[in-house]
């Protein structure tokens, strides 16, 4: 069957399943297009404001993007994507599985099989998300004013509840990159009211992992409150201690977290993690003042001076330089790094996560290259020093 015939047959099956409401799901894989971050595409039939539409879920490495298209436009786009970018498409109707795939010679072929068990087609637009942290019977969520006594999430706490779960989902995916049972001791630097700290302990407990978690917080009232909640929840290996990130000292740390530690406090946290040889370091920086002051002080002329003369662009530039150099320094000390943005929901600001995953098999082989990169970056932007660089004496 030539390409045109295969696509036409696939279009007929797809259009018929949409018309008779038998479309269950459609997935496109083996992406060969130009967008290196795109992995898969998932499509389903939904009803929005009484109109049938196709909901497209573009699955990237660190995020999902959703688009809803009219039926005719959506079908046309799918056929185009199968013609050019995706090499396999799998369409499930309530009664059949239909696969269109491109072979090594570039020829598309289609095959169909009858399902032994009939599937159910759900065309609801809103999907109930399965959360890793469930509100039922979690006393700590009630005491943190996330849920009521019956385990129902308060309306004014919905954003916080979603944010907690997204953090846990991200950490869950990062922890999976480590050997099983690696995480034994966790430190949450600047734990605040302990939303994430409690949820992380809950997550590990439900997995059956025996771990110890310490929350470090300089406000005594927060420490006392969190220790009381931990005791009431019978979280025996969860404790909160009073102190600053800079003053805290613990050698045995597998996972170090610091969310929204201000300015160089993030560097203090990364420093503690590197010195403790932590397997996983996860920070969400904020207030990148130190590098911005360095740039403002020296006012070096370079190719981006036309941008950085504006305060808001200078601020963004300082953020990227600060976190980019943090990633370089982590790489210098043998960590595989990731820097990515996440948004927990429409009402929560964007956050950047800087992640370091310890490479046990091999350290950084290009240390001199990394040091040269740091040196050139500082010279280009007129920076005398990066606080983390000074802490680690490199």
Residue pairs with C-beta under 8 A, 6 or more apart in sequence:
1 9
1 107
1 108
1 109
1 110
2 107
3 83
3 106
3 107
3 108
6 100
6 107
6 108
6 109
6 110
7 79
7 82
7 83
7 100
7 108
9 110
10 79
10 82
10 89
10 91
10 98
10 100
10 110
11 75
11 79
13 91
13 93
13 96
13 98
13 112
14 23
14 26
14 75
14 78
14 91
15 75
16 22
17 23
17 45
17 91
17 93
18 45
18 52
18 54
18 71
18 75
21 45
21 121
21 123
22 93
22 94
22 95
22 121
23 44
23 45
23 91
23 92
23 93
23 121
24 44
24 92
24 93
24 94
24 119
24 120
24 121
24 122
25 42
25 43
25 44
25 91
25 92
26 42
26 43
26 44
26 78
26 89
26 90
26 91
26 92
27 40
27 41
27 42
27 43
27 89
27 90
28 40
28 41
28 42
28 43
28 78
28 81
28 82
28 86
28 88
28 89
29 40
29 86
29 87
29 88
29 89
29 90
30 86
30 87
30 88
31 38
31 39
31 40
31 41
31 85
31 86
31 87
32 85
32 86
32 87
33 84
33 85
33 86
37 60
37 61
37 62
38 58
38 59
38 60
39 59
39 60
39 61
40 59
41 56
41 57
41 58
41 59
41 81
41 86
42 56
42 57
42 59
43 54
43 55
43 56
43 57
43 74
43 78
44 54
44 55
44 57
44 123
45 52
45 53
45 54
45 55
45 121
45 123
46 52
46 53
46 54
46 55
46 68
46 123
46 124
46 125
47 53
47 123
47 124
47 125
48 68
48 125
51 70
52 71
52 123
53 68
53 69
53 70
53 71
53 74
54 68
54 69
54 70
54 71
54 74
54 75
54 78
55 66
55 67
55 68
55 125
56 66
56 67
56 68
56 69
56 74
56 77
57 64
57 65
57 66
58 64
58 65
58 66
58 67
62 338
62 340
62 341
62 342
63 340
63 341
63 342
69 77
78 89
82 89
82 100
82 108
87 101
87 102
88 99
88 100
88 101
88 102
89 99
89 100
89 101
90 97
90 98
90 99
91 97
91 98
91 99
91 100
92 98
92 115
92 119
93 119
93 121
94 115
94 118
94 119
94 120
94 121
95 114
95 115
95 118
95 119
96 112
96 113
96 114
96 115
97 112
97 113
97 115
98 110
98 111
98 112
99 110
99 111
99 112
100 108
100 109
100 110
101 108
101 109
101 110
102 108
102 109
103 109
131 165
132 165
132 168
132 169
132 172
132 203
133 141
133 161
133 164
133 165
133 168
133 199
133 202
133 203
135 141
135 146
135 147
135 151
135 152
135 153
135 161
136 151
137 151
138 147
138 151
138 202
138 233
139 229
139 232
139 233
140 198
140 202
140 229
140 230
140 232
140 233
140 235
141 147
141 151
141 161
141 198
142 148
142 149
142 151
143 229
143 232
143 233
144 193
144 194
144 195
144 198
144 229
145 154
145 157
146 153
146 154
146 157
146 160
146 161
146 164
146 195
147 153
147 154
147 157
147 161
148 154
153 161
159 344
159 345
159 347
159 348
160 195
162 344
162 345
162 348
163 195
163 344
163 345
163 348
164 195
164 196
164 199
165 199
166 342
166 344
167 196
167 199
167 259
167 344
168 196
168 199
168 200
168 203
170 282
170 342
170 353
171 200
171 203
171 255
171 257
171 282
172 203
174 280
174 282
174 355
174 357
175 182
175 183
175 255
175 280
177 357
178 279
178 280
178 357
181 209
182 254
182 279
183 204
183 209
183 211
183 254
183 255
183 279
183 280
184 210
184 211
184 212
184 252
184 254
185 211
185 212
185 213
185 214
185 250
185 252
185 253
185 254
185 255
186 200
186 204
186 211
186 212
186 213
186 214
186 253
186 254
186 255
186 256
186 257
187 213
187 214
187 215
187 216
187 248
187 250
187 253
187 255
187 256
187 257
187 272
188 194
188 196
188 197
188 200
188 213
188 214
188 215
188 216
188 257
188 258
188 259
189 216
189 245
189 248
189 256
189 257
189 258
189 261
189 265
189 268
189 269
189 272
190 216
190 217
190 218
190 245
190 258
190 259
190 260
190 261
190 265
190 269
191 197
191 215
191 216
191 217
191 222
191 226
191 240
192 217
192 222
193 222
193 225
193 226
194 215
194 217
194 222
194 226
194 229
194 240
196 257
196 259
197 213
197 215
197 226
197 238
197 240
198 226
198 229
198 230
198 233
198 235
198 238
200 213
200 257
201 211
201 213
201 230
201 235
201 237
201 238
202 235
204 211
204 213
205 235
210 237
211 237
212 237
212 238
212 239
213 237
213 238
213 239
214 238
214 239
214 240
214 241
214 250
215 223
215 226
215 238
215 239
215 240
215 241
216 240
216 241
216 243
216 244
216 245
216 248
217 223
217 226
217 240
217 241
217 242
217 243
218 242
218 243
218 244
219 242
220 242
222 240
223 240
223 241
223 242
226 240
227 239
227 240
230 238
230 239
230 240
241 248
244 265
244 268
245 258
245 261
245 265
245 268
245 269
245 272
246 265
246 268
248 272
249 272
250 272
250 276
251 276
252 276
253 272
253 273
253 276
253 277
253 278
254 278
254 279
254 280
255 278
255 279
255 280
255 281
255 282
256 269
256 270
256 272
256 273
256 276
256 278
256 280
256 281
256 282
257 282
257 283
258 265
258 266
258 269
258 270
258 282
258 283
258 284
259 283
259 284
260 284
260 285
260 286
261 268
261 269
261 283
261 285
261 286
262 286
262 287
263 286
263 287
263 288
263 289
263 290
264 290
264 387
264 388
266 283
266 285
266 286
266 326
267 290
267 326
267 386
267 387
267 388
267 391
268 391
269 281
269 283
270 281
270 283
270 326
270 329
270 330
270 354
270 356
270 388
271 388
271 391
271 392
273 281
273 356
274 281
274 330
274 333
274 335
274 356
274 392
277 358
278 358
279 357
279 358
279 360
280 355
280 356
280 357
280 358
281 330
281 335
281 355
281 356
282 353
282 354
282 355
282 356
283 326
283 353
283 354
283 355
284 351
284 352
284 353
284 354
285 319
285 322
285 323
285 326
285 352
285 354
288 315
288 318
288 319
288 322
288 323
290 322
290 386
290 387
291 318
291 321
291 322
291 325
291 381
291 383
291 386
292 314
292 315
292 318
294 381
294 382
294 383
294 384
294 385
295 308
295 314
295 317
295 318
295 321
295 381
295 382
295 383
296 314
297 382
298 382
298 383
298 384
299 382
300 380
300 381
300 382
302 380
302 381
304 317
307 313
307 314
307 317
308 314
308 317
317 381
319 352
321 377
321 381
321 383
322 386
323 339
323 352
323 354
324 339
324 377
325 374
325 377
325 386
325 388
325 389
326 354
326 386
326 388
327 337
327 339
327 354
327 356
328 370
328 373
328 374
329 370
329 374
329 386
329 388
329 389
329 392
329 394
330 337
330 354
330 356
331 337
331 364
331 370
332 364
332 367
332 370
332 371
332 394
333 363
333 364
333 392
334 358
334 359
334 362
334 363
334 364
335 356
335 357
335 358
335 359
336 356
336 357
336 358
336 359
337 354
337 355
337 356
337 357
338 353
338 354
338 355
338 357
339 352
339 353
339 354
339 355
340 352
340 353
340 355
341 350
341 351
341 352
341 353
342 350
342 351
342 353
343 349
343 350
343 351
344 351
364 370
371 394
374 386
374 389
377 383
378 384
378 385
378 386
